[in-house]
Amino acid sequence: MEMIGLGFFFEDLPLGRKFQTIGRTVTEPDIVNFINCTGMTEVLFTDQEYVKHHSDIKGRVAPGALAYTFAEGLLVQSTMQHTGLAFLNMELDIKGPVFAGDTIHVECEVIESRLTSKKTRGLVRTRNKIVNQKGEVVVEYTPLRMIACRENA
């Protein structure tokens, strides 16, 4: 029987391939749970009076790490089940804030794709742009992942 929901194999990720995920709305409870779980109890995330009077960013802002983590969750659901073997490296650039109520999605482009020396898996680097509902790129990162080849599935 065919199994659905499996991730992309190396062969499915040629240089230049582009795709995007579904959206995910960031909620107030998401922010509270994330900062409590991680210990990111910085005043920008916990003290709205401080934010109102001392911050250039106004509103209920989420940590950049939360946006990145949600993006990875959106990608794991749809692109890496059973095929993602390892997360090896990345560069991350926070370009703008994410607020409670924002809906984000991830736009990906394969910028590097090559077989490993074993030829049973490949290395794939993508440029991932986290985009809000206004079309603004709020985070950009470039993960390098090890991906299974189809012949070894």
C-alpha positions in Angstrom: 0.0 0.0 0.0 1.3 3.5 -0.8 2.3 5.6 2.1 1.6 9.3 1.8 3.2 12.1 3.7 6.8 11.0 3.1 9.5 13.5 2.5 11.5 14.5 -0.6 14.3 12.2 -1.6 17.6 13.6 -2.8 16.5 13.0 -6.4 13.5 15.3 -5.8 15.6 18.2 -4.9 17.6 19.4 -7.9 19.4 22.7 -8.0 16.9 25.5 -8.5 13.8 23.7 -7.3 11.4 26.0 -5.4 8.4 25.3 -3.2 6.6 26.8 -0.2 4.9 25.4 2.9 1.4 26.0 4.2 0.9 28.8 6.6 1.0 28.9 10.4 -0.4 31.7 12.6 1.7 32.6 15.6 -0.5 33.0 18.7 -0.1 34.7 22.1 0.0 31.2 23.8 2.6 30.1 21.3 4.9 32.9 22.4 4.2 32.4 26.1 4.8 28.6 25.9 8.0 29.1 23.8 9.6 31.6 26.1 8.7 29.5 29.2 9.9 26.3 27.6 13.2 27.8 26.5 13.9 30.2 29.3 14.0 33.2 26.9 12.5 35.5 29.6 14.0 38.6 28.1 11.9 41.7 28.9 11.1 42.2 25.2 9.0 39.0 25.4 7.7 39.3 29.0 7.1 42.9 29.9 4.7 44.8 27.7 5.1 48.0 29.7 8.8 48.0 29.0 8.1 47.4 25.3 5.6 50.2 25.2 8.0 52.8 26.7 11.5 51.6 25.8 11.5 49.5 22.6 11.5 50.5 19.0 9.4 47.3 18.3 5.8 47.9 19.5 3.5 45.0 20.0 3.6 41.4 21.2 6.8 40.2 19.5 7.9 36.6 19.2 11.5 35.5 19.5 13.2 35.0 16.2 14.0 31.5 17.4 10.3 30.8 17.6 9.8 31.8 14.0 12.7 29.6 12.9 11.4 26.6 14.9 7.9 27.0 13.5 9.4 27.1 10.0 11.3 23.9 10.6 8.1 22.3 11.9 6.3 23.2 8.7 9.1 21.7 6.6 9.5 18.5 8.6 5.8 17.8 8.2 5.9 18.0 4.4 9.5 17.4 3.2 11.6 15.3 5.5 9.5 12.4 6.9 11.6 9.2 6.5 14.1 10.9 4.2 15.9 13.5 6.3 19.0 12.0 7.8 20.9 14.9 9.4 20.9 18.6 9.9 24.5 19.7 9.4 24.9 23.5 9.2 23.1 26.8 8.6 23.4 30.6 8.6 20.5 32.5 10.0 19.5 36.2 9.4 16.6 37.9 11.3 15.3 40.5 8.9 12.2 41.7 10.8 9.9 41.0 13.7 7.2 38.4 14.0 4.2 39.3 16.1 1.3 37.5 17.7 -1.3 37.2 15.0 1.1 37.0 12.1 0.8 34.1 9.7 4.1 32.8 8.4 5.0 30.3 5.7 8.4 29.2 4.3 9.6 29.7 0.7 12.4 27.4 -0.2 14.9 27.2 -3.1 17.5 24.5 -3.5 20.9 26.3 -3.8 23.2 23.3 -3.4 22.6 19.6 -4.2 25.3 16.9 -4.5 25.7 13.2 -3.7 27.9 12.2 -0.8 30.9 10.0 -1.4 28.8 6.9 -0.4 26.3 7.7 -3.2 23.5 6.5 -1.0 22.6 10.0 0.2 23.0 13.6 -0.8 23.7 16.9 0.7 21.1 19.6 0.0 21.3 23.3 1.0 18.2 25.4 0.7 17.6 29.1 1.0 14.6 29.3 3.3 12.6 32.5 3.6 10.1 32.9 6.4 7.4 35.2 5.0 4.6 36.9 6.9 1.0 37.6 5.7 2.1 40.9 4.3 4.7 39.3 2.0 7.6 40.5 4.1 10.6 38.2 4.6 11.2 38.1 8.4 13.9 35.4 8.6 16.2 33.9 6.1 18.3 30.8 6.7 20.3 28.3 4.6 20.3 24.8 6.2 22.5 22.0 4.9 20.8 18.7 5.3 21.7 15.1 4.5 18.9 13.5 2.5 18.3 9.8 1.6 18.5 8.7 -2.0 15.4 7.0 -3.4 17.2 3.7 -4.2 17.9 3.2 -0.5 14.3 3.7 0.7 
